[in-house]
Amino acid sequence: MASQPNIVFIISDDMGYSDLGCYGGEIETPVLDGLANQGLRFTNYYVNNMCWPTRASLMTSLYPLAALPSGGSASGGLHPQATTLPEALRNVGYSTFMSGKWHLSNSKKPDGPNAPHHRGFDQFYGTIEGASDFFAPADLQLNGKSMTHEWEGRDDYYYTDAITDHALDFLSDRDEAKPFFLYMAYTAAHWPLHAKPGDIAAYQGRYHMGWDTLRKQRHARMKELGVVDPQWALSPRHDNVPAWPDAKYPLWHERRMEVYAAQVTCMDRNIGRIKDYLKQEKLLDNTIVIYQHDNGGCHVEYLPNRTGSWTRPKTTDGKERPIKPGNIPNLMPGGQETFQSYGYGWANASNTPFRLFKQFDHEGGTRSPLIISWPRGIASELSGQLVGEVCHVIDIFPTLLDLVGAEAMEQQPISMEGRSFAPALQGKDVEPHEALFWAHNKGSAVWSAGWKLVSPNRGQQWELYHLPSDGTELHDLSLRQPAKAKELQQLHKDWLARNKAAARSGIK
């Protein structure tokens, strides 16, 4: 067996900080909870506020403005001068595999230069689009070739399972003389709310208490676990969320969260299949398993009759039932004949105790769990511990290079923005970031030494928070600390200029 560690990197889609059991949630995630108990849980880990910006930073160690030169567009692809994580690992002897959602190239060009199998992956199975019918993904492919025949006329295809099936195929057929990097990008729990009937049934009635009580229950567990500071107050219910007793169609709301939870538990079960394979092949001890979310819980209410490349008029299971897209009250989600999201109320609960959602740069949109398990590389006395170091998705690339013994790529035209937090795996201090930055969709933010300047409307109105004492961003200090607000605003302005210049560099 190769001395270099294998790497399994798992990313889930549109989930909140409190969803996992090991972060305070009630959703059943025994496999991820077990990995957390064997490894480390990070409590100050940041991502970007939407799917493709986080994936771009993961693949390049760049902020999205530089990583995605086509104005931040996913379809434009990663910067042609940026070395990707799989390219770097392949250069030092790794086999590289991906299964799941890419969302970093044009789905209309499945074999184009920005497709994953042309940006460092030896094998790719999955989808390019940001959303996908779980029973019939529209742009499903294997290395640029359509794989939609996998689901045509079937009533037993489910994308989460298929992602794992193909990942296991890649591992079974690999060159055993090489270490491997497996990137698993599940679409759970991104809308649509599609889940298998048995998984939904397991949650029937579980959310009868409603979102207000759920938030309080989760917050209490989170404080007990230590994944949030017990001194931080629970943020108020969002203005767009009614008190649970006032919510119309409560049974429909309950069903939405039941299906969401079912999606997550199914994903956890599939992660267990990967873990079981590693254990069976005696690979688990020297495999770094990493899990994170791509952004916070998504509040978007899916409007009736909204269609896109991911929707179709009829089901594909051979029964050709009409599909009714949109959050239609009392139309219970779960099957392919529906296409719904879980909306403001449950997203507010997923992001407990933080404010706001995906698309925003407040903590609810950008704070993610990070679980790292590596039996051979993490001292047993550290197992199950929490890590409070402030880290960002831009740090994953240099950290993995550090852990596998590869040198950082000083020669690439665009220097990596991240820094390695590998010392944290040995219980040691990590060199702190001077600052971290965000600017995408509705949000803008800058963090420095515990201070965070953030705007919910693209920098038009800034709020200032001191996160160590106010991690749920309830006490705006911008008027009381104008000098600090001005200092951070200038940092953000300078960063924007640097990243826009980096996006243009090397582009012909």
N, C-alpha and C positions, 0 to 999 in steps of 0.2 A: 504493500500500500504506500502511496506517495506520502512523503513527510509533510508536504504543504497541506494545509487544511482544505477540505471541501467547503463550499459555501452554498447555503440555501437561503435565498432572500425572498421573503413573502411580503407582499403589499396588498392590503384590502382597499376597498373603494367606498368613500363617503360614509365613514363611521365616526362616532363621537368618542371623546376621551374616556367616558365612563362606561362604554358598552361591554367590555370584557369583564369576566368574573374577577380576574386578578387586578383589575383597576376599579372595582366597586360595583360592577353591573350584575344583574340577575340573569342575563342571557347565559345559557350553558355553553361554556368554552373550556372543557376539561383538558384538552390537549395543549392549548395555549397557556392555560393556568399551570399545567405541569412543566412546560418549558420555562415559564417565569420562575417557578419554585426551584428549578435546577440551575437557572442562570441569573440574569440581572434584569430589573425593570428600571427604565429611565423615567424620571418624572418632570424633566424640563427639556423635552425634545420637541423641536419645531419642524413644521413642514410649510409648504406654500398653501395658498388658500383654495386651490382647485387641482383637478386631476393632473392635467398635462404639465403645468409648471413644476409640480413636485417631481414628476417622473423625469422631466428634463434636468432638474438639479441632481437627481439621483444618478443619472447616466453620465453627467459631465462634471460635477462639482462646481457648476457655475450657477449664478442666479438666472432666472428665466429670461430676463431681458437680453442677456448675452447668449444664453444657450439656444434661444429660439429667435434667429435674426429676422424672421418674417413678421415683424411687429407683434411678437409673442404668440403667433398662431401655431397651433399644433400641426396643422396640415403642411406647413412649410418645412418641417423637419428640423433636426438638430443642426447646429452650426457646423459647416463642412470642415472647419479647421479644428474642431474640438475632438480630442480622443475620448471615446466612450469607455465606460467601466468594463464591459465585456471585451472590447478591443485590448485594453491594458492587461486584463487577466489572460487573454489568449496569447498575448506577447510573451508572457512568462510561463507558458506551458499548460494553461488550463483549457479543458473542454468547456464550451459555453452553450447553455440551453435556456430557452425562454418558453413559457407556456402561459397564455392569458392575454390581457389587454395591453397594447402598446401605446396607442394614442399620441404618437410622435411622428406621424407621417401622413401622407394622403391615401385614404382608403381606396380611392379610384386608381391608384398606381400601386397595386399590391406587390409588384416586383421592382419598384422604383428604388433609387439610390438611398433613400432614407428608411426603407423597410428594415425591420430588426435583423433579418438574416444578411443584410448588407452593412449593418453598423455594429458587427462584432459577435453576433450569435451564430453558432454552428447550425443550430436547429431552432425553428420557431413555429409554434402552433398557437393560433389564437385569433384575436380581432384587432383592428386598427381603430375603429370608432370609439367614442367615449361612452356610449350606452349600447346595450345589447339585449335583445330578447333572450332570456335564459334557455328557452326551449328551441330556439331556431336563430342563432346569431347570423345576421345578414351578411357580414363580410368575413366569415370564418375562413381561415387559410392555413396551409402548411407550406412554409418557405415560398410564399407568393402564389401558390396554386390553391384554387378554391376547394374548400372542404364542406360546402353546404350539403353535399350528398349524405353526410353523416347523420343529419337530422331529418331529412326529407321523408315524410310519411311515417315517422316514428312517434310514439307517445312515451318513450322512456329515455329520450336524450335530455340531459340537463348540463348546462355549460360548466358549472362548478365541478361536477364529476369529471367531465371530459378534459378540463384543464389538468386535473390530476392524472387521468389515464395517460395522456400523452407525455406528461412529465416523467412518469414511471417508465414509459417506453423509451424515452431518451436515455434515462439512467441505465436501463437494462442493456441497451445497445452501445453504451459508451466504451471508449478505450480505457480499460482499467489501469493502464500504466500512467494515466494522467489524473491530476486532481480535477474537480469539476466545479463550475459555477452554475447554479440553477436559479433562475429568476422566475418566481411564480406570482403572477399579477391577476389575482381573482377580481371579478366584477362585483362580488358580494361586498357591501349590501346596497350598491347603487340601484336607483330605480331602473326598470320596473320591479314592482313587488311580485316576483315570481318565485315560488318555492314548491317543493314536492308535498303532496297531501299529508303524508305521514309526519313530516317535519312540522307542518302547520298545526296538525292535530295535537302535537305534544305541547303546544303553547296555548291551547284553547282556554280562555278564561283567565289567563295569567296577568292580563293588564286591565282587569276590571276596576282596579283602584284609580286608574287615570294618571295623567302626566304630572299633576301637582304632587301627589303622594309618592310617585315613582322618583321624582327629583329629590325629595327629602330623604327617601330610603337610600338612594344611591349616594347622596352626599354624606350621610352618616357612615356608610360602609367605607367610603373613600377616606374619610378622616381616620377611621379605625385602622385601615391598611397603611396609612401614611403617604398615599399617593397625591394628596393635597394637604396644604398646611391647615390644621384645624382652626386657626385664627381667621382664615378667609371666610367671609360670609357667602352664602348661596346667593347668586345673582337673582334679581326679580324675574318672575315669569315675563317672557317677551310680550310686548304690546299687542302683537297679532295673535296671541294665544288666549282664548277665553279660559276662565276658571273651569275646572273639569265639570262641576255640576251644571254649568251653563252651556256646555258643548252640545251642539246638535249632533244627532246620529252617533251616539256613544258606541254602539255595537260595531258600527263600521270603523270608527277610530280604533277600537280595540283590535279589530281584525288586521288593520294596517300594521300595527306594531307586532302582532303575532307573526305575520308573514316576514317582516323585517328580521325578527329574532330567529325565525326558522332558517332564513338565508345565512345568517351568521353561524348558527350551529352546524349547518351542513358544511360550510367552509372549514370550520374547526375539525369536523370529522375527516375531511379530505386532507387537512394538514397532518392528521394522525396517520393516514395511509402513507404519506411520505416518511414520517418518523418511523413507522413500522418497517418500511423497506430499508432504511438506513440501519436500523437495529439488526434486522435479519442478515444484512450483508456485512455486519460488523464495521460499519462506517460512522456510526453515530458519535462515538467518542471524539473523533477528529473532524467533525463537521460543525462549522459555525452556522447556526440557524438564527436568522434575524427576522423579526416581524414588526411591521408598522402600518399606519394608515396613510392615505395620500392627502387627506384634509379632514376637516370636521364634518359633523352630520349636516345633511343637506335639507334645507327648509322648503325648497321649491315645491309649490303646489302644481302638479301636472294638470294643465288645463284640458278640459274636454275637447276632443277632436283635434288636438295637436298631433301632428304626424311628422315623421322624419325618416331617414334611411333605415332606422331601426324598427319601424313599425310596418305592418302589412294588414290587408283587409280581413284575412281569414286565418284561422289556426292551421298549423302545418302537420297535425297529427293524423291526417287522413279523414278527419271528420268535418273539416272546413266550416267550423263555427265562426260567426262574425266576431271580430275583435272590436271592443268599445274602448278606445283610449281615453285617458283622463281620469281625474279624481272625481268620480261620479258617486255621490253619497248613496249608501245602501247597496251599491254594486260591490260585492265582496271580492277583494283582490286575492291573488295567489295563482290562478290558472292563466294560461296563455290568452284566454279570451278577454283579459283585462290588461291594462297598462297604466299603473298608478305609482304614486310616491307616498311617503309617510308624513310629509308636511311639517308645518311649523311646530306643532305641539310636541311631537315625538322627537324631532331634531333638537328642540330646546332641552328635552330630557337626556338625549344622547350626549349633549355637550356639557352636562352637569359637571362642575358648578359654574361654568364660564358663560360669557355673553356671546351672542350672535352665532354665526353659522359659516358653512362653506361660502366662498366668495368674499368674505370679510377677513380683515387681518387682526381682529380682536382674538383673544385666546380661544374662543369657541371655534374659530375657523382654522387655526394654525397649530394648536397643541395636539400632539399625538402620543399614544403609547409607543414605546420602543422596548422590545424584548430581545435579549441576546442570550443564547444558550450555546455553550461550547465546553463539554465536559473535560477535554484535555487542556483547554486553554484558560479556563476560569477556575481559580482555586476553589476547592470544595467549601472552604470556610466562608466564601462570599456568596454561595448559592442562596437564592431567594432574596438577596439584599436589594435595596433601592439605591439608585444613583441620581444625585441631584445636580450633576454638572449640566450646564446649559449647552445643548448641542442642536445641530440643524441638519437637515437632509443633505446639504452640501458637504457635510463631514463624512458621509458614509464611504464615498470613493477613496479619499486618502486614508481613512481608517482601515479599510480592507487591504489596500496596498501595504500598509504598515504591518498588518497581521500576517500577510502571506510572505513578507520579506522582500517586497518589490520596491524599487525606488520611485519616488514621485517623478512625474514627467516634466522636468524643467524646460524641455526643448519645445513643448507645444506652444503654438502662437498665443493662445489664451491661457493664462495661468489659472490653476484651480483656486477657487475662493475658500474652500473648506480647509479644516485642519484635523489631524488625526486625534481621536479620543481613545485610542487603544490603551493608554495607561489606566483608564477607568476599569478595564477588565481585570486589572491586577490590584484594584483598590487604591490606585495612586491618583494624585491630582492631575487635572488636564489643563493645559495652557488655555486661558480664557480667550474668547473672542473679544476684540475691541468693540465690535458692533455687528449687528445682524439687520438685514433689510428685507422689505416686502413692497411690492407695487404691482397688483394685478386685480382686474375686475373692479369691485367696489372699494377695495382696501388700499391703504398705504400705511407703512409702519417702519419704525427703526427702534432697535433695542440696543442699549449700551449700559453696562454695569448695573443692571437691574432696573434702569429707567426705560420706559417705553412710550414713545410718541406714536399715536395711531389715529387714523382717520377712517370713518365709515363711508366716506364719499370722495374717494380719490384725491385726498390731500386738500380738499377745500375747507375743512374745518378740523383742527387738530385737538386731540385730547392727550393729556400727560398723566401717566400712572407710575407709581413706584411698586413694582411687582412683588418684591420680597414681603412687603407689608399689605399689599392690596392686589393679590393675584387674580381676583375676579373683576378687576377694573371697574370699581364702583365709585371711586373718589378722584375726579378729574382735578389735577393740580396745575393745569396750564395757566390759570390766572394768578395763582399764588407763587408759581415758579417760572416766570416768563423768560428768564435768562436760560434756564435749562431747556425749555421748550424751543427757544430760538436756536440754541446750540444743536439740538437734535434735528431740527428742521433743516439746518444748513448741511449737516451730515447726509441727510436723505437727498437733498438737492445735488450735492457733489457726487453721491453714489449713482443717482440716475444718469448724470452726464457721463460718468466713466463707463457704465454698462451699455449705454446707447452707442458709445464709441467702440466698445468691444464687439458689439453686435455687427458693426460695419466692417471691422478689421478682417482682412483676408477674403472679403466677398468681392468676386469679380463681376 
